[in-house]
Amino acid sequence: YAQRTPKKMIKLALRSALSDRARGERLRVIDTFSFDTPSTKRAQGLCSKLNLDGRILIVIADWEQDEQAVLSFRNLPFVHIIPSDQLNTYDVLRSDWLIFSKASLETSAKKAVAA
């Protein structure tokens, strides 16, 4: 058997998950990821500076634009990186913390609100 989930239900689930993280103050918005060169040490320092513990989901706007940030965070075992156009409820609920850049937050908000 196969069952297709309605699109409205999928968007409602994503909105609910994002609202839950925002209500619990488990969501951070950064102006931009400013990595000139890949540096896992700087990425880990950023997580420590923001007092993040547990699983972290980093939502980026554009893979090519934020390539240095992707290369910096990818070696951290507790971090998952996802483009904003692929944001889904499972990844949001699985993570303890969400980090958005301003550009990725705008793209994700459009995806969650669009009917």
MODELLER restraints for C-alpha pairs under 7 A, 6 or more apart:
rsr = mdl.restraints
at = mdl.atoms
rsr.add(forms.Gaussian(group=physical.xy_distance, feature=features.Distance(at['CA:8:A'], at['CA:115:A']), mean=6.93, stdev=0.5))
rsr.add(forms.Gaussian(group=physical.xy_distance, feature=features.Distance(at['CA:11:A'], at['CA:112:A']), mean=5.52, stdev=0.5))
rsr.add(forms.Gaussian(group=physical.xy_distance, feature=features.Distance(at['CA:13:A'], at['CA:89:A']), mean=6.35, stdev=0.5))
rsr.add(forms.Gaussian(group=physical.xy_distance, feature=features.Distance(at['CA:14:A'], at['CA:88:A']), mean=6.35, stdev=0.5))
rsr.add(forms.Gaussian(group=physical.xy_distance, feature=features.Distance(at['CA:14:A'], at['CA:89:A']), mean=4.77, stdev=0.5))
rsr.add(forms.Gaussian(group=physical.xy_distance, feature=features.Distance(at['CA:14:A'], at['CA:112:A']), mean=6.44, stdev=0.5))
rsr.add(forms.Gaussian(group=physical.xy_distance, feature=features.Distance(at['CA:15:A'], at['CA:112:A']), mean=5.81, stdev=0.5))
rsr.add(forms.Gaussian(group=physical.xy_distance, feature=features.Distance(at['CA:17:A'], at['CA:89:A']), mean=6.35, stdev=0.5))
rsr.add(forms.Gaussian(group=physical.xy_distance, feature=features.Distance(at['CA:17:A'], at['CA:92:A']), mean=6.45, stdev=0.5))
rsr.add(forms.Gaussian(group=physical.xy_distance, feature=features.Distance(at['CA:17:A'], at['CA:93:A']), mean=6.33, stdev=0.5))
rsr.add(forms.Gaussian(group=physical.xy_distance, feature=features.Distance(at['CA:21:A'], at['CA:27:A']), mean=5.89, stdev=0.5))
rsr.add(forms.Gaussian(group=physical.xy_distance, feature=features.Distance(at['CA:26:A'], at['CA:96:A']), mean=6.85, stdev=0.5))
rsr.add(forms.Gaussian(group=physical.xy_distance, feature=features.Distance(at['CA:26:A'], at['CA:97:A']), mean=5.01, stdev=0.5))
rsr.add(forms.Gaussian(group=physical.xy_distance, feature=features.Distance(at['CA:26:A'], at['CA:98:A']), mean=6.38, stdev=0.5))
rsr.add(forms.Gaussian(group=physical.xy_distance, feature=features.Distance(at['CA:27:A'], at['CA:97:A']), mean=5.89, stdev=0.5))
rsr.add(forms.Gaussian(group=physical.xy_distance, feature=features.Distance(at['CA:27:A'], at['CA:98:A']), mean=4.74, stdev=0.5))
rsr.add(forms.Gaussian(group=physical.xy_distance, feature=features.Distance(at['CA:27:A'], at['CA:99:A']), mean=6.02, stdev=0.5))
rsr.add(forms.Gaussian(group=physical.xy_distance, feature=features.Distance(at['CA:28:A'], at['CA:98:A']), mean=6.15, stdev=0.5))
rsr.add(forms.Gaussian(group=physical.xy_distance, feature=features.Distance(at['CA:28:A'], at['CA:99:A']), mean=4.84, stdev=0.5))
rsr.add(forms.Gaussian(group=physical.xy_distance, feature=features.Distance(at['CA:28:A'], at['CA:100:A']), mean=6.28, stdev=0.5))
rsr.add(forms.Gaussian(group=physical.xy_distance, feature=features.Distance(at['CA:29:A'], at['CA:99:A']), mean=5.80, stdev=0.5))
rsr.add(forms.Gaussian(group=physical.xy_distance, feature=features.Distance(at['CA:29:A'], at['CA:100:A']), mean=4.80, stdev=0.5))
rsr.add(forms.Gaussian(group=physical.xy_distance, feature=features.Distance(at['CA:29:A'], at['CA:101:A']), mean=5.55, stdev=0.5))
rsr.add(forms.Gaussian(group=physical.xy_distance, feature=features.Distance(at['CA:29:A'], at['CA:102:A']), mean=6.33, stdev=0.5))
rsr.add(forms.Gaussian(group=physical.xy_distance, feature=features.Distance(at['CA:30:A'], at['CA:100:A']), mean=6.13, stdev=0.5))
rsr.add(forms.Gaussian(group=physical.xy_distance, feature=features.Distance(at['CA:30:A'], at['CA:101:A']), mean=4.75, stdev=0.5))
rsr.add(forms.Gaussian(group=physical.xy_distance, feature=features.Distance(at['CA:30:A'], at['CA:102:A']), mean=6.26, stdev=0.5))
rsr.add(forms.Gaussian(group=physical.xy_distance, feature=features.Distance(at['CA:31:A'], at['CA:101:A']), mean=5.56, stdev=0.5))
rsr.add(forms.Gaussian(group=physical.xy_distance, feature=features.Distance(at['CA:31:A'], at['CA:102:A']), mean=5.42, stdev=0.5))
rsr.add(forms.Gaussian(group=physical.xy_distance, feature=features.Distance(at['CA:32:A'], at['CA:101:A']), mean=5.33, stdev=0.5))
rsr.add(forms.Gaussian(group=physical.xy_distance, feature=features.Distance(at['CA:32:A'], at['CA:102:A']), mean=6.82, stdev=0.5))
rsr.add(forms.Gaussian(group=physical.xy_distance, feature=features.Distance(at['CA:33:A'], at['CA:66:A']), mean=6.95, stdev=0.5))
rsr.add(forms.Gaussian(group=physical.xy_distance, feature=features.Distance(at['CA:33:A'], at['CA:69:A']), mean=6.13, stdev=0.5))
rsr.add(forms.Gaussian(group=physical.xy_distance, feature=features.Distance(at['CA:35:A'], at['CA:68:A']), mean=5.62, stdev=0.5))
rsr.add(forms.Gaussian(group=physical.xy_distance, feature=features.Distance(at['CA:35:A'], at['CA:69:A']), mean=5.85, stdev=0.5))
rsr.add(forms.Gaussian(group=physical.xy_distance, feature=features.Distance(at['CA:36:A'], at['CA:68:A']), mean=6.67, stdev=0.5))
rsr.add(forms.Gaussian(group=physical.xy_distance, feature=features.Distance(at['CA:37:A'], at['CA:68:A']), mean=5.87, stdev=0.5))
rsr.add(forms.Gaussian(group=physical.xy_distance, feature=features.Distance(at['CA:38:A'], at['CA:68:A']), mean=5.04, stdev=0.5))
rsr.add(forms.Gaussian(group=physical.xy_distance, feature=features.Distance(at['CA:38:A'], at['CA:69:A']), mean=6.65, stdev=0.5))
rsr.add(forms.Gaussian(group=physical.xy_distance, feature=features.Distance(at['CA:38:A'], at['CA:71:A']), mean=5.50, stdev=0.5))
rsr.add(forms.Gaussian(group=physical.xy_distance, feature=features.Distance(at['CA:38:A'], at['CA:72:A']), mean=4.68, stdev=0.5))
rsr.add(forms.Gaussian(group=physical.xy_distance, feature=features.Distance(at['CA:39:A'], at['CA:72:A']), mean=4.80, stdev=0.5))
rsr.add(forms.Gaussian(group=physical.xy_distance, feature=features.Distance(at['CA:40:A'], at['CA:72:A']), mean=4.47, stdev=0.5))
rsr.add(forms.Gaussian(group=physical.xy_distance, feature=features.Distance(at['CA:40:A'], at['CA:73:A']), mean=5.95, stdev=0.5))
rsr.add(forms.Gaussian(group=physical.xy_distance, feature=features.Distance(at['CA:40:A'], at['CA:75:A']), mean=6.78, stdev=0.5))
rsr.add(forms.Gaussian(group=physical.xy_distance, feature=features.Distance(at['CA:43:A'], at['CA:72:A']), mean=5.82, stdev=0.5))
rsr.add(forms.Gaussian(group=physical.xy_distance, feature=features.Distance(at['CA:43:A'], at['CA:73:A']), mean=5.75, stdev=0.5))
rsr.add(forms.Gaussian(group=physical.xy_distance, feature=features.Distance(at['CA:52:A'], at['CA:97:A']), mean=6.99, stdev=0.5))
rsr.add(forms.Gaussian(group=physical.xy_distance, feature=features.Distance(at['CA:54:A'], at['CA:78:A']), mean=6.61, stdev=0.5))
rsr.add(forms.Gaussian(group=physical.xy_distance, feature=features.Distance(at['CA:54:A'], at['CA:96:A']), mean=5.90, stdev=0.5))
rsr.add(forms.Gaussian(group=physical.xy_distance, feature=features.Distance(at['CA:55:A'], at['CA:78:A']), mean=4.91, stdev=0.5))
rsr.add(forms.Gaussian(group=physical.xy_distance, feature=features.Distance(at['CA:55:A'], at['CA:79:A']), mean=6.00, stdev=0.5))
rsr.add(forms.Gaussian(group=physical.xy_distance, feature=features.Distance(at['CA:55:A'], at['CA:95:A']), mean=4.93, stdev=0.5))
rsr.add(forms.Gaussian(group=physical.xy_distance, feature=features.Distance(at['CA:55:A'], at['CA:96:A']), mean=5.09, stdev=0.5))
rsr.add(forms.Gaussian(group=physical.xy_distance, feature=features.Distance(at['CA:55:A'], at['CA:97:A']), mean=6.38, stdev=0.5))
rsr.add(forms.Gaussian(group=physical.xy_distance, feature=features.Distance(at['CA:56:A'], at['CA:78:A']), mean=6.16, stdev=0.5))
rsr.add(forms.Gaussian(group=physical.xy_distance, feature=features.Distance(at['CA:56:A'], at['CA:79:A']), mean=4.77, stdev=0.5))
rsr.add(forms.Gaussian(group=physical.xy_distance, feature=features.Distance(at['CA:56:A'], at['CA:80:A']), mean=6.23, stdev=0.5))
rsr.add(forms.Gaussian(group=physical.xy_distance, feature=features.Distance(at['CA:56:A'], at['CA:95:A']), mean=5.49, stdev=0.5))
rsr.add(forms.Gaussian(group=physical.xy_distance, feature=features.Distance(at['CA:56:A'], at['CA:96:A']), mean=5.95, stdev=0.5))
rsr.add(forms.Gaussian(group=physical.xy_distance, feature=features.Distance(at['CA:56:A'], at['CA:97:A']), mean=4.75, stdev=0.5))
rsr.add(forms.Gaussian(group=physical.xy_distance, feature=features.Distance(at['CA:56:A'], at['CA:98:A']), mean=5.92, stdev=0.5))
rsr.add(forms.Gaussian(group=physical.xy_distance, feature=features.Distance(at['CA:57:A'], at['CA:79:A']), mean=5.93, stdev=0.5))
rsr.add(forms.Gaussian(group=physical.xy_distance, feature=features.Distance(at['CA:57:A'], at['CA:80:A']), mean=4.92, stdev=0.5))
rsr.add(forms.Gaussian(group=physical.xy_distance, feature=features.Distance(at['CA:57:A'], at['CA:81:A']), mean=5.91, stdev=0.5))
rsr.add(forms.Gaussian(group=physical.xy_distance, feature=features.Distance(at['CA:57:A'], at['CA:95:A']), mean=5.85, stdev=0.5))
rsr.add(forms.Gaussian(group=physical.xy_distance, feature=features.Distance(at['CA:57:A'], at['CA:97:A']), mean=6.14, stdev=0.5))
rsr.add(forms.Gaussian(group=physical.xy_distance, feature=features.Distance(at['CA:57:A'], at['CA:98:A']), mean=4.88, stdev=0.5))
rsr.add(forms.Gaussian(group=physical.xy_distance, feature=features.Distance(at['CA:57:A'], at['CA:99:A']), mean=6.21, stdev=0.5))
rsr.add(forms.Gaussian(group=physical.xy_distance, feature=features.Distance(at['CA:58:A'], at['CA:80:A']), mean=6.16, stdev=0.5))
rsr.add(forms.Gaussian(group=physical.xy_distance, feature=features.Distance(at['CA:58:A'], at['CA:81:A']), mean=4.78, stdev=0.5))
rsr.add(forms.Gaussian(group=physical.xy_distance, feature=features.Distance(at['CA:58:A'], at['CA:82:A']), mean=6.30, stdev=0.5))
rsr.add(forms.Gaussian(group=physical.xy_distance, feature=features.Distance(at['CA:58:A'], at['CA:98:A']), mean=5.98, stdev=0.5))
rsr.add(forms.Gaussian(group=physical.xy_distance, feature=features.Distance(at['CA:58:A'], at['CA:99:A']), mean=4.79, stdev=0.5))
rsr.add(forms.Gaussian(group=physical.xy_distance, feature=features.Distance(at['CA:58:A'], at['CA:100:A']), mean=6.18, stdev=0.5))
rsr.add(forms.Gaussian(group=physical.xy_distance, feature=features.Distance(at['CA:59:A'], at['CA:81:A']), mean=6.06, stdev=0.5))
rsr.add(forms.Gaussian(group=physical.xy_distance, feature=features.Distance(at['CA:59:A'], at['CA:82:A']), mean=5.14, stdev=0.5))
rsr.add(forms.Gaussian(group=physical.xy_distance, feature=features.Distance(at['CA:59:A'], at['CA:83:A']), mean=5.57, stdev=0.5))
rsr.add(forms.Gaussian(group=physical.xy_distance, feature=features.Distance(at['CA:59:A'], at['CA:84:A']), mean=5.53, stdev=0.5))
rsr.add(forms.Gaussian(group=physical.xy_distance, feature=features.Distance(at['CA:59:A'], at['CA:99:A']), mean=6.14, stdev=0.5))
rsr.add(forms.Gaussian(group=physical.xy_distance, feature=features.Distance(at['CA:59:A'], at['CA:100:A']), mean=5.08, stdev=0.5))
rsr.add(forms.Gaussian(group=physical.xy_distance, feature=features.Distance(at['CA:59:A'], at['CA:104:A']), mean=6.30, stdev=0.5))
rsr.add(forms.Gaussian(group=physical.xy_distance, feature=features.Distance(at['CA:60:A'], at['CA:66:A']), mean=6.84, stdev=0.5))
rsr.add(forms.Gaussian(group=physical.xy_distance, feature=features.Distance(at['CA:60:A'], at['CA:82:A']), mean=6.32, stdev=0.5))
rsr.add(forms.Gaussian(group=physical.xy_distance, feature=features.Distance(at['CA:60:A'], at['CA:83:A']), mean=4.90, stdev=0.5))
rsr.add(forms.Gaussian(group=physical.xy_distance, feature=features.Distance(at['CA:60:A'], at['CA:84:A']), mean=5.67, stdev=0.5))
rsr.add(forms.Gaussian(group=physical.xy_distance, feature=features.Distance(at['CA:60:A'], at['CA:100:A']), mean=6.55, stdev=0.5))
rsr.add(forms.Gaussian(group=physical.xy_distance, feature=features.Distance(at['CA:60:A'], at['CA:101:A']), mean=6.35, stdev=0.5))
rsr.add(forms.Gaussian(group=physical.xy_distance, feature=features.Distance(at['CA:60:A'], at['CA:104:A']), mean=5.32, stdev=0.5))
rsr.add(forms.Gaussian(group=physical.xy_distance, feature=features.Distance(at['CA:61:A'], at['CA:83:A']), mean=5.84, stdev=0.5))
rsr.add(forms.Gaussian(group=physical.xy_distance, feature=features.Distance(at['CA:61:A'], at['CA:84:A']), mean=5.39, stdev=0.5))
rsr.add(forms.Gaussian(group=physical.xy_distance, feature=features.Distance(at['CA:61:A'], at['CA:103:A']), mean=5.67, stdev=0.5))
rsr.add(forms.Gaussian(group=physical.xy_distance, feature=features.Distance(at['CA:61:A'], at['CA:104:A']), mean=4.07, stdev=0.5))
rsr.add(forms.Gaussian(group=physical.xy_distance, feature=features.Distance(at['CA:62:A'], at['CA:83:A']), mean=6.43, stdev=0.5))
rsr.add(forms.Gaussian(group=physical.xy_distance, feature=features.Distance(at['CA:63:A'], at['CA:83:A']), mean=6.64, stdev=0.5))
rsr.add(forms.Gaussian(group=physical.xy_distance, feature=features.Distance(at['CA:73:A'], at['CA:79:A']), mean=6.75, stdev=0.5))
rsr.add(forms.Gaussian(group=physical.xy_distance, feature=features.Distance(at['CA:84:A'], at['CA:104:A']), mean=5.46, stdev=0.5))
rsr.add(forms.Gaussian(group=physical.xy_distance, feature=features.Distance(at['CA:84:A'], at['CA:107:A']), mean=6.29, stdev=0.5))
rsr.add(forms.Gaussian(group=physical.xy_distance, feature=features.Distance(at['CA:84:A'], at['CA:108:A']), mean=5.51, stdev=0.5))
rsr.add(forms.Gaussian(group=physical.xy_distance, feature=features.Distance(at['CA:85:A'], at['CA:108:A']), mean=6.74, stdev=0.5))
